[in-house]
Amino acid sequence: NRVAPGDQLIVMVHWRNQGGEPLRDYALVRPLPKGVELDPSDPALQVSVDGGVRWGRMAQLWLPTPLGGVRRAVPADITHVRWTLPDGVPPGQAGRLSYRATIR
């Protein structure tokens, strides 16, 4: 009925190609809900820590520090999640993607 800090979630995203052509080079992007920390261990996920400007795995992402340096991004910095769909998804085909997260 209620969630509390530390509770684990599995967030499901359902998608469908409603167009008339197969999908090519398509990525599905979703902002991370506030108060949720993504578990970035899934190799199919790409994440962003800057509102969707740059994408990568956690080990590839860095953020500027207030004193002019940089630091490695951590899961609490994630703002968006992205999945790359397979090429040639035919019209009408649907799928489901998911990610694990923790309530902050």
N, CA and C of each residue as an Amber inpcrd file, in Angstrom:
protein
   312
   0.8080000  -1.2000000   0.0000000   0.0000000   0.0000000   0.0000000
   0.8510000   1.2630000   0.0000000   1.9690000   1.2180000   0.7280000
   2.8470000   2.3830000   0.8060000   4.2770000   1.9260000   0.5890000
   5.0490000   2.8060000   0.0120000   6.4670000   2.5070000  -0.1540000
   7.2650000   3.3560000   0.8210000   8.4170000   2.8330000   1.2080000
   9.2730000   3.5240000   2.1670000  10.6990000   3.5040000   1.6400000
  11.5470000   4.4240000   2.1150000  12.9450000   4.4130000   1.6910000
  13.5650000   3.0280000   1.8780000  14.2830000   2.5980000   0.8600000
  14.9150000   1.2910000   0.8790000  14.1000000   0.2030000   0.2000000
  12.8060000   0.4580000  -0.0360000  11.9840000  -0.5300000  -0.7420000
  12.4650000  -0.6910000  -2.1780000  12.4480000  -1.9200000  -2.6680000
  12.8800000  -2.2190000  -4.0310000  11.6720000  -2.2530000  -4.9620000
  11.8700000  -1.7360000  -6.1730000  10.8170000  -1.7120000  -7.1900000
  11.3290000  -2.3570000  -8.4710000  10.4070000  -2.8790000  -9.2460000
  10.6950000  -3.2300000 -10.6290000   9.7490000  -2.3710000 -11.4570000
  10.3140000  -1.4790000 -12.2580000   9.5290000  -0.5570000 -13.0740000
   9.4020000  -1.1720000 -14.4660000   8.1690000  -1.3210000 -14.9540000
   7.8930000  -1.9240000 -16.2570000   7.4880000  -0.8340000 -17.2480000
   8.0310000  -0.9210000 -18.4410000   7.6890000  -0.0020000 -19.5260000
   7.1920000  -0.8510000 -20.6950000   5.9370000  -0.6730000 -21.0700000
   5.3590000  -1.3950000 -22.2020000   5.4400000  -0.4980000 -23.4370000
   5.7930000  -1.0910000 -24.5750000   5.8940000  -0.3160000 -25.8120000
   5.2710000  -1.0940000 -26.9680000   4.9020000  -0.3730000 -28.0340000
   4.3230000  -0.9850000 -29.2410000   4.6810000  -0.1030000 -30.4390000
   5.0630000  -0.7230000 -31.5390000   5.2820000   0.0140000 -32.7870000
   3.9120000   0.2270000 -33.4250000   3.3770000   1.4380000 -33.3010000
   2.0710000   1.7540000 -33.8590000   2.1740000   2.3860000 -35.2370000
   3.4050000   2.5080000 -35.7430000   3.5950000   3.0600000 -37.0740000
   3.3480000   2.0270000 -38.1590000   3.5020000   2.4570000 -39.3970000
   3.2880000   1.5860000 -40.5400000   4.5640000   0.9890000 -41.0940000
   5.7080000   1.3280000 -40.5220000   7.0120000   0.8580000 -40.9970000
   7.7710000   0.1950000 -39.8520000   8.6950000  -0.7130000 -40.1700000
   9.5480000  -1.2800000 -39.1130000  10.3960000  -0.1890000 -38.4630000
  10.6380000  -0.3350000 -37.1840000  11.4930000   0.6180000 -36.4650000
  12.9550000   0.3320000 -36.7840000  13.7140000   1.3690000 -37.0200000
  15.1500000   1.2510000 -37.2660000  15.8670000   2.2910000 -36.4220000
  16.9440000   1.8940000 -35.7450000  17.7410000   2.8160000 -34.9210000
  16.8660000   3.5940000 -33.9400000  16.0360000   2.8960000 -33.2110000
  15.1150000   3.5390000 -32.2900000  15.5110000   3.2380000 -30.8460000
  15.4540000   4.2500000 -30.0140000  15.7300000   4.0760000 -28.5830000
  14.5380000   4.5910000 -27.7900000  14.2260000   3.8930000 -26.7370000
  13.1490000   4.2840000 -25.8400000  13.7770000   4.9570000 -24.6250000
  13.3700000   6.2040000 -24.3470000  13.9540000   6.9980000 -23.2570000
  12.8680000   7.3390000 -22.2470000  13.2060000   7.1800000 -20.9720000
  12.2830000   7.5550000 -19.9020000  13.0440000   8.2910000 -18.8060000
  12.4760000   9.4140000 -18.3020000  13.0950000  10.0540000 -17.1370000
  12.8940000   9.1750000 -15.9100000  13.8270000   9.2320000 -15.0070000
  13.7290000   8.4800000 -13.7630000  12.8370000   9.2700000 -12.8080000
  11.8290000   8.6350000 -12.2160000  10.9650000   9.3690000 -11.2790000
  11.7660000   9.9100000 -10.0930000  11.3770000  11.0700000  -9.6100000
  12.0380000  11.6440000  -8.4360000  11.8480000  10.7130000  -7.2440000
  12.8850000  10.6350000  -6.4230000  12.8000000   9.7970000  -5.2430000
  13.1100000   8.3370000  -5.4940000  13.5670000   8.0160000  -6.7150000
  13.8870000   6.6360000  -7.0700000  15.3360000   6.5830000  -7.5240000
  16.0760000   5.5800000  -7.0630000  17.4630000   5.3870000  -7.4790000
  17.5590000   4.1020000  -8.2840000  18.0070000   4.2200000  -9.5100000
  18.1150000   3.0960000 -10.4350000  19.2700000   2.1770000 -10.0700000
  19.0680000   0.8830000 -10.2460000  20.1560000  -0.0840000 -10.1500000
  20.7480000  -0.1960000 -11.5550000  21.9490000   0.3560000 -11.7860000
  22.5020000   0.4250000 -13.1440000  23.2360000  -0.8370000 -13.5900000
  23.0440000  -1.9650000 -12.9210000  23.8150000  -3.1640000 -13.2390000
  23.3410000  -3.8870000 -14.5000000  22.1500000  -3.5810000 -15.0120000
  21.6370000  -4.2390000 -16.2170000  22.4300000  -3.7840000 -17.4340000
  23.1020000  -4.7020000 -18.1580000  23.9190000  -4.2960000 -19.3010000
  23.1200000  -3.7570000 -20.4830000  21.8090000  -3.9820000 -20.5180000
  20.9940000  -3.4690000 -21.6160000  20.6510000  -1.9930000 -21.4400000
  20.8500000  -1.4630000 -20.2330000  20.4940000  -0.0760000 -19.9460000
  21.6370000   0.8720000 -20.2630000  21.2660000   1.9910000 -20.8370000
  22.1680000   3.1310000 -20.9160000  21.5450000   4.1850000 -20.0170000
  22.3680000   4.9600000 -19.3470000  21.8500000   5.9720000 -18.4360000
  22.4460000   7.3370000 -18.7650000  21.7550000   8.3640000 -18.2910000
  22.2250000   9.7350000 -18.4210000  22.2180000  10.3660000 -17.0360000
  23.1910000  11.2180000 -16.7790000  23.2580000  11.9480000 -15.5100000
  23.1210000  13.4540000 -15.7350000  22.7770000  13.8170000 -16.9790000
  22.6750000  15.2400000 -17.3250000  21.4060000  15.5600000 -18.1130000
  20.3190000  14.8740000 -17.7870000  19.0440000  15.1730000 -18.4330000
  18.8940000  14.6070000 -19.8290000  19.7120000  13.6440000 -20.2070000
  19.6010000  13.0120000 -21.5160000  20.5160000  13.5700000 -22.5740000
  21.4930000  14.4100000 -22.1890000  22.4320000  14.9680000 -23.1690000
  23.4740000  13.9200000 -23.5640000  24.0840000  13.2600000 -22.5740000
  25.0860000  12.2200000 -22.8260000  24.5850000  10.8990000 -22.2480000
  24.9700000   9.7910000 -22.9050000  24.5240000   8.4640000 -22.5090000
  25.7020000   7.5290000 -22.3640000  25.5610000   6.5310000 -21.4760000
  26.5820000   5.5060000 -21.3250000  26.2930000   4.6300000 -20.1300000
  27.2370000   3.7770000 -19.8120000  27.1890000   2.9660000 -18.6050000
  27.7370000   3.8260000 -17.4600000  27.4280000   3.4850000 -16.2320000
  27.8620000   4.2950000 -15.0940000  29.3710000   4.5240000 -15.0870000
  30.1480000   3.5190000 -15.4210000  31.6090000   3.6460000 -15.3770000
  32.1390000   4.6490000 -16.3930000  31.3260000   5.0330000 -17.3690000
  31.7520000   5.9550000 -18.4220000  31.3550000   7.4070000 -18.1520000
  30.5600000   7.6520000 -17.1290000  29.9830000   8.9840000 -16.9340000
  30.6300000   9.7270000 -15.7720000  30.9150000  10.9910000 -16.0160000
  31.5590000  11.8660000 -15.0360000  30.7590000  13.1570000 -14.9370000
  30.8410000  13.8030000 -13.7850000  30.1570000  15.0790000 -13.5540000
  31.1500000  16.1060000 -13.0250000  30.9140000  17.3900000 -13.3540000
  31.7950000  18.4350000 -12.8210000  31.5600000  18.6300000 -11.3200000
  32.6010000  19.0510000 -10.6190000  32.4850000  19.3660000  -9.1900000
  32.4680000  20.8810000  -9.0200000  32.0070000  21.3670000  -7.8740000
  31.9370000  22.8190000  -7.6510000  33.3010000  23.5160000  -7.7300000
  34.3870000  22.8010000  -7.5000000  35.7140000  23.4250000  -7.5060000
  36.4170000  23.3010000  -8.8570000  35.6790000  22.8760000  -9.8950000
  36.2560000  22.8190000 -11.2320000  36.8330000  21.4800000 -11.6330000
  36.7450000  20.4860000 -10.7850000  37.2240000  19.1510000 -11.1310000
  36.0970000  18.3080000 -11.6930000  36.3050000  17.0090000 -11.7020000
  35.2660000  16.0760000 -12.1190000  35.2360000  14.9080000 -11.1380000
  34.0950000  14.2500000 -11.0860000  33.9520000  13.0600000 -10.2600000
  33.1470000  12.0320000 -11.0450000  33.3700000  10.7740000 -10.6970000
  32.6160000   9.6940000 -11.3270000  31.1500000   9.7900000 -10.8950000
  30.2360000   9.5770000 -11.8300000  28.8110000   9.5920000 -11.5180000
  28.4590000   8.3760000 -10.6550000  27.4590000   8.5360000  -9.8220000
  26.9460000   7.4620000  -8.9660000  25.4590000   7.2690000  -9.2810000
  24.8730000   6.1350000  -8.8860000  23.4660000   5.8930000  -9.2160000
  22.5070000   7.0180000  -8.8110000  22.7660000   7.7100000  -7.7340000
  21.8880000   8.8130000  -7.3130000  21.8780000   9.9690000  -8.3150000
  22.8720000  10.0240000  -9.2200000  22.9460000  11.0910000 -10.2180000
  22.1080000  10.8150000 -11.4590000  21.6380000   9.5930000 -11.6460000
  20.9410000   9.2130000 -12.8840000  19.6490000  10.0050000 -13.0240000
  19.4630000  10.5950000 -14.2180000  18.2520000  11.3620000 -14.5130000
  17.3440000  10.6540000 -15.5140000  17.9330000   9.8580000 -16.4300000
  17.1710000   9.1980000 -17.4870000  17.7360000   7.8040000 -17.7520000
  16.8810000   6.9510000 -18.2890000  17.2850000   5.6030000 -18.6850000
  16.8870000   5.4110000 -20.1530000  17.7120000   4.6320000 -20.8870000
  17.4600000   4.4260000 -22.3160000  17.7400000   2.9670000 -22.6890000
  16.8600000   2.4330000 -23.5130000  17.0500000   1.1080000 -24.1030000
  17.0900000   1.2740000 -25.6170000  17.9950000   0.6000000 -26.2860000
  18.0260000   0.5850000 -27.7430000  17.2210000  -0.6230000 -28.1970000
  16.1930000  -0.3800000 -29.0180000  15.3610000  -1.4790000 -29.5050000
  16.0630000  -2.1810000 -30.6610000  15.7780000  -3.4600000 -30.8670000
  16.4010000  -4.1730000 -31.9850000  15.9580000  -3.5740000 -33.3190000
  16.8090000  -3.6440000 -34.3270000  16.4660000  -3.1330000 -35.6550000
  15.3560000  -3.9650000 -36.2860000  14.5000000  -3.2810000 -37.0160000
  13.4810000  -3.9730000 -37.7910000  12.2730000  -4.4400000 -37.0010000
  11.9060000  -3.7300000 -35.9220000  10.7050000  -4.1010000 -35.1660000
   9.4970000  -3.8380000 -36.0730000   8.7600000  -4.8800000 -36.4610000
   7.6600000  -4.6920000 -37.4100000   6.4740000  -3.9450000 -36.8000000
   5.6420000  -3.3320000 -37.6510000   4.4340000  -2.6610000 -37.1630000
   3.5830000  -3.6240000 -36.3380000   3.0500000  -3.1180000 -35.2460000
   2.1930000  -3.9080000 -34.3790000   2.9230000  -4.6950000 -33.3060000
   4.2300000  -4.9010000 -33.4700000   4.9530000  -5.6550000 -32.4550000
   5.0590000  -4.8300000 -31.1780000   4.9560000  -5.5220000 -30.0430000
   5.0150000  -4.8660000 -28.7380000   6.0690000  -5.5570000 -27.8950000
   6.4580000  -4.8860000 -26.8420000   7.4250000  -5.4640000 -25.9320000
   7.3190000  -4.8300000 -24.5660000   8.1280000  -5.3410000 -23.6760000
   8.1480000  -4.8310000 -22.3030000   9.6010000  -4.7380000 -21.8670000
   9.9590000  -3.6180000 -21.2840000  11.2850000  -3.3890000 -20.7410000
  11.1330000  -3.0880000 -19.2570000  12.1860000  -3.3300000 -18.4970000
  12.0780000  -3.0760000 -17.0640000  13.4170000  -2.6610000 -16.4990000
  13.3620000  -2.0710000 -15.3230000  14.5680000  -1.7840000 -14.5730000
  14.2700000  -1.8890000 -13.0860000  15.3270000  -2.1840000 -12.3240000
  15.2040000  -2.2750000 -10.8660000  15.5840000  -0.9220000 -10.2620000
  14.8810000  -0.5650000  -9.2210000  15.1450000   0.7090000  -8.5600000
  14.8560000   0.5660000  -7.0660000  15.3390000   1.5430000  -6.3140000
  15.1360000   1.5930000  -4.8660000  14.5550000   2.9460000  -4.5060000
  13.5940000   2.9550000  -3.6000000  13.0210000   4.2130000  -3.1130000
  14.0640000   4.8720000  -2.2200000  14.3260000   6.1780000  -2.4700000
  15.2920000   6.9240000  -1.6320000  14.6320000   7.4120000  -0.3740000
